[in-house]
């Protein structure tokens, strides 16, 4: 398998090597390279000390021993070989820099994320990550229980990787996930939303959801669902999940989830639904309801009106026609007219609408 390394990334590796420091691509890029997937995110591990990273790249090293470099869409994180101890709230209280690549790899989560690559494309595999890739297995590095207790997010990460890669969870890892599921309650709502969204975005999302439900992880996560149909927009999938905990959706995301749920309750697609909810949300709901995209788009293209501004009579003219002052009653009539036009019981011309109002005037006399 041959892939030309991005010149910007290669130059970083060469800079470190020329100054006497080992440096390797590590983790996701290497894993995805071996799986023939592409990414613009690169992680580099190196033995170069903080002062040398600062000198070479003119960047201050953060508390985790890392710097970040970007060029256009390319994102590179460079981290010094290190050991970590005494985790609290998912973060180590003690970091010790080391010149041992293996020591650095042992602190990582899964074997498939410990694979390294040098600037020439040579793969370094110290923890049998290639073997687990071949076996399609997610295996934890080191003591599984200790790793999960250090950072319970690794439970969701394991399920996420197994889902998106369509891999298996190694039996002892699966067992420890089930035994330690209550630790999920310590994960922030932001991380829960992020990891579940990544699972939902996967073609194999059902595998992840089945695992979460089968082993009752959903009760700890505050999620409840039965069948979740795939939608191209992840909000459509969230709309099918009962969320018992507050998750950090934006106001717009919350509004759209509620609107999709309202369409689902109607269990049909009409021009009135398209008028009030719009084409985008209707298409999402249509995927869930099993209504074809072509049908919804055709329905939308043939609508007599799309917004209130398309109605050929304005609010003041409605009130004048009924001989009433602008009021809540006028708004009720206006909404009724919109529904009548959408259902084609009246043509959308000013004359037809005025005749219709006069003919039905007694309907609103009370």
C-alpha positions, 0 to 999 in steps of 0.5 A, a space after each residue: 500500500 502506497 500513499 504519498 505523505 502530505 508534504 507539510 506533515 513530512 516536513 515537520 517529521 524531517 525537521 525533527 529528525 534533522 535536529 536529532 529527534 525521533 518523531 512518528 505519526 501515531 494513532 488515527 492517521 496510521 490506523 486509517 492509512 492501513 484501512 485505506 481511509 483518508 484524514 486531514 488530522 495528524 498526530 505526531 509523537 516525538 522525543 524532542 523536549 519542550 524547549 526544542 519544540 518551541 525553538 523549532 516551531 515557535 510554539 509554546 508547549 501546553 500542559 499536556 506536552 503538545 503543540 498544534 500546527 495548522 496549514 489550511 485544512 491540515 491539522 497537526 498535533 505534536 506531543 512529547 513521549 510521556 508517561 501519565 499517572 494519577 488520573 482525576 476527572 479524566 486527566 492525569 495529575 502527573 506527566 513525565 516526559 520520556 525518551 521511550 516510544 513504547 512507554 508513550 504508547 502504553 498510556 494510549 487506549 487501544 492497540 489499533 491507535 498505537 501504530 506509528 509511521 516514520 517519514 518514509 512510510 515505515 510502520 512501527 508496531 510495538 503492541 500488535 496493533 496490525 494484528 488486531 486490525 487484521 482481526 477487526 478487534 478493539 483491544 485495550 492497551 494494558 490493564 483494562 479496568 484501570 484504563 477505564 477507571 482512569 478515563 470512563 470516556 474510553 467506554 464510549 470510545 471503544 463502542 464508537 471505534 467498534 461501530 464506525 470500523 465495524 469491528 468486534 470488542 475483545 471479550 475481556 474489554 466487553 466484560 469490563 465495559 459492562 462491569 463498569 458501566 456506572 462510570 458513564 455517569 461521570 462523563 460530561 454531557 458534551 462528551 456523551 453527545 459527541 460520542 453518540 453523534 459519531 456512532 449515529 453518523 456511522 453506517 453501522 450505527 445500529 451495532 453501537 446502539 444495540 450494544 448500548 441497549 443490550 447491556 443497559 448502558 443507555 439507562 446510565 447515559 440517560 437515553 431511551 430508544 427502540 428502533 432508530 431509522 437512519 437519516 442523513 442529518 444526525 438530528 433526525 436520529 436524535 429525534 428518535 431518541 428519548 433524552 433524559 439528561 440535558 445534552 448541549 444541543 444549540 437552541 436551533 438544534 433543539 427546535 429542529 429536533 422538536 419540529 422533526 418529532 412533531 412531523 413524525 407524530 403526524 405520520 404523513 407528508 402533506 403540503 401543509 407540513 411542508 409549508 409549516 416545517 420547510 423542505 429540509 426538516 420534512 425530508 429528514 422526517 420523510 426518511 424516518 417515515 419511509 416516504 421517498 425523497 422524490 415524492 416530497 420534492 415533487 410535492 414541494 415543487 407543486 405547492 401553491 404557496 411557500 410562505 405567508 408573503 405568497 398569499 394574495 391577500 394581506 392581513 389588513 385586507 382580511 380584516 377589512 373584508 370581514 369588517 373587523 379590527 386587526 385582532 387574534 380573530 384575524 390571525 385565525 382567519 389568515 391561518 385558515 385561508 393558508 390551509 384552504 389554499 394549500 388544500 386547493 379548496 380556494 385559488 390563491 388570487 385576491 378576488 377568489 380569496 375575498 369572495 371566499 371570505 365574504 361567503 364564509 363570513 358567518 363562520 367567524 361572527 361569534 
